[in-house]
Amino acid sequence: MILTAATTDLFAFDEARLDELATSHPGPFFAYDLAAARERFDRLRAALPARVRLAYAVKSNPGLPLLEAFAGRGAWFDCASAGEVSAALAAGGTGAGMVFAGPAKTERDLQAALFAGARVQVDGIEDIARLHALHTGETPLAVNVRVNPAGGVSEVASIIGGVGPSAFGVDEEVLEAFVTEAARFERVEIRGLQVFSASNELDAGRLLANHRTALRIGRRLQELLGRELDLVDLGGGLGIRYALTEPNLDVRAVGAGLGRILGENDWFTGELLLEPGRWLSGPTGVYAARVVRTKVSRGERFVMLEGGINHLLRPLLTGQSFPTLAVRPGEGVVDGERATTTLAGPLCTSLDRVGTGDLPVDLRPGDVVMFGQTGAYAYTQAMSHFLSHALPEQHWVC
Ligand SMILES: *Cc1c(COP(=O)(O)O)cnc(C)c1O
């Protein structure tokens, strides 16, 4: 695990604000900048052609104020459980602007999606059979089919899975047989496609190559169905940098590329859908945990924090930490000589490590370690219940 010693560049708040947050909140907390969320949504929207819709992936951060901020700007929502559907509706989202995904949808999930009026991303014939049984409308229920591409996809770190055996979707090789089988269920009609195989992509060219693959599959699907597709869903995957050494994803290049892809695919008259989670919510959040004690064990420096993998699990899951800096309440960012340090949490397991990297030697109890880019895949992804510590607070800054 590598911690990046960062300036406030990878943080949603400036030094004065971080200091204020550290001073006013004694326990571990997440703080989110809603103005940054609104700005990011508007910036991405402005970079995309009009035929591309934006659905916020609720799983990246289902916090209600964030959902409300996006709903207020006309966002669609990508939901994957009955709970996420409720949250999106409570925030002002609508079924007409909702897609519903998941590799193991129960009847309860499907009922929630149907009740809301969401477009379901079908992952296999079971979804179609269940929807056929549940759907009571006069006209056939329009669904998307999720396809697992046979090639032409790259993913740098395995998060969604790239190309290969997958729990998600219908393998491209068996798409024709799937379409034939699905036609037996006349109350369900495949009208769209979803392809999403790579997450946290920082290179616009690679992202667009994956999108081209999706349109190639879409063309074949439309031919197999003999019916026009109205929606091709390209999934999420827009990356953010977790270190200053990484590039920013060029979203204007993504927008221009999608415009070119639409131009190259004149067989397709429907809309494209992007479902970013991380890109929209990640940079809005900061996690903060106080130093409880420090120690040197057999030559290795440890700093023990009040929160660990019960609040931030991503480092353990992906091997990569969040950008980190330390604040001394009332004094600002702690600087000075640095040494390799392991940040450990309060849990009674050696798994509880949130990073190793160069941190100030002067760190002491009461200092607050801040983790940037923690607006996505942090609060709800952690193993909050393990060892029964209190949940971190969440603060929404307008
Ligand atoms: C997780 C997920 C997303 C969001 O992915 P990001 O990499 O956070 O943009 C979008 N769509 C689906 C179906 C997902 O499972």
The ligand as a Tripos MOL2 file, in Angstrom:
@<TRIPOS>MOLECULE
LIG
   15    15     1     0     0
SMALL
NO_CHARGES

@<TRIPOS>ATOM
      1 C1        -20.1390    0.6010  -10.1320 C.3       1 LIG1
      2 C2        -20.9070    0.8540  -11.3620 C.ar      1 LIG1
      3 C3        -20.8540    2.1110  -11.9790 C.ar      1 LIG1
      4 C4        -19.9640    3.2270  -11.5040 C.3       1 LIG1
      5 O1        -18.6450    2.9590  -11.7460 O.3       1 LIG1
      6 P1        -17.5170    4.0840  -11.5480 P.3       1 LIG1
      7 O2        -16.2880    3.3880  -11.9040 O.co2     1 LIG1
      8 O3        -17.5960    4.5250  -10.1360 O.co2     1 LIG1
      9 O4        -17.8530    5.1910  -12.4890 O.co2     1 LIG1
     10 C5        -21.6370    2.3090  -13.0890 C.ar      1 LIG1
     11 N1        -22.4400    1.3330  -13.5720 N.ar      1 LIG1
     12 C6        -22.5120    0.1180  -13.0080 C.ar      1 LIG1
     13 C7        -23.4040   -0.8970  -13.5950 C.3       1 LIG1
     14 C8        -21.7440   -0.1660  -11.8990 C.ar      1 LIG1
     15 O5        -21.7950   -1.3820  -11.3570 O.3       1 LIG1
@<TRIPOS>BOND
     1     1     2 1
     2     2     3 ar
     3     2    14 ar
     4     3     4 1
     5     3    10 ar
     6     4     5 1
     7     5     6 1
     8     6     7 2
     9     6     8 1
    10     6     9 1
    11    10    11 ar
    12    11    12 ar
    13    12    13 1
    14    12    14 ar
    15    14    15 1
@<TRIPOS>SUBSTRUCTURE
     1 LIG1         1 GROUP 0 **** ****
